[in-house]
Amino acid sequence: MENQSVITVKPLEALLMVILILGGISYTIISLGAVPHIPILLATFLLIGFGLFKKVSMKEIENGMVEGAKSGLGAVMIFFFIGVLISSWMMSGTIPTFIYLALSVVDGKFFYAIVFLVTAIVGISIGSSLTTSATIGVAFISVSTALGLSEAITAGAVISGAFFGDKMSPLSDTTNLASMLVKVDLFEHIRNMLWTTIPAFVLSFIMFMVLSPKQADSSFQKLQSLKEGLLNAGFIHWYTLIPFVILTALAIRKVSAILTLSAGILTAIVISFVVNHSTTMKQIVQVLYSGYTSTTGIEELDALLSRGGIESMLFSISLVILALSMGGLLFKLGILPALLDGVKGMLHKVPMLISSTAATAIGINFLVGEQYLSILLTGNTFKEPFQKAGLHLKNLSRVLEDAGTVVNPLVPWGVCGVFLTSVLGVSTLDYLPFTFFCLFSPLLTVVYGLTGFRIIRN
């Protein structure tokens, strides 16, 4: 985000504006049950009024909104491609095959723990939390729905596993960004993250074990009938996994996300002709836009498989653009820079330094709704204070991931929160209490800062 502040405001003034904005957004979403678009829009009105009161020209205000929205165009393009990926993978049998395999490994006693573990492994393999959630995550949500289990807990397990994988994978863009920003070797950064990440993983796994059904419920008798339904529908073949294999291979080779997703989509389109010989190009074009509609005649199976398409992502895309426009105004009107400067002046002791860094990364996630900006802005702000305190910068890169990367899915109007709600079909506030890994990570990093445990000095 290249926005430059056009006015200077006092830190206290900026803080009051932020409290007003976050309070209004929280009240409107939680108490009034509004979709996030409306409170974000109302907050934007408030910021426009603040800018005009400060005698900022309307042209500058509009530029701030445009620059903010522009910073999210990359994410918007990914959203389009993911929507198409899901519908094409449904049509080709890729996700149905994932569902079949998930049904095969599911144990009624450990369902949520298995979901967490499998998504963590896939997340590390491909380095993308969103792609993991949109593929194997969708499969697990479908299975939990069919078996009458909690979609909210399943979504929490999917997101926890996916973000563990994203955080610890050398293929992840956020992991590379955090290490590059503070000039710490990538693998040294990953090794240092193990001190907070492994305890968070273990605690999360225990929680999902505890929440999993104590014994196989009678609903698990549906497993065999669902598997037979998928087989009879003609979806399950070894070659339907080729799109996932190609996507994983390209991700490992660090090919750009757009090219990787494109390859997964095009391969799936080709395979869909093999899976269903009566498929026409006209049907494919319709499915890519409107989503796949299953017509197996089995009600539960059709509910599992009918999803995806560009149309399914429009809600998410509109919210991301609105949220980032609001973020652009926070920069343009000097509110966010004033807050960062105000925090900078209070950093004298290591516990306060670590806690302030984590709080800033979390705050930027809630204010701007973007995890990359939470890493970039927090990293640039606190690099000098960490050096002055005699701390190794790998402490900073770890905090950036613990409190920046994994917090974005907890923000209802954040890029990840919006996306995950869209593809998993579970609201952010419903799954939030069960995203244990994303909750434990920032908590542990603050505890380490307060106790001095594994805080490395130069």
PyMOL commands that set and color helices and strands:
alter all, ss='L'
color gray80, all
select helices_A, chain A and resi 11-31+37-53+58-70+73-92+94-105+111-126+129-146+151-168+173-181+186-211+218-232+238-252+257-275+281-290+299-305+310-332+335-344+350-368+371-388+393-405+408-410+415-424+428-434+436-451
alter helices_A, ss='H'
color red, helices_A
deselect
rebuild
show_as cartoon
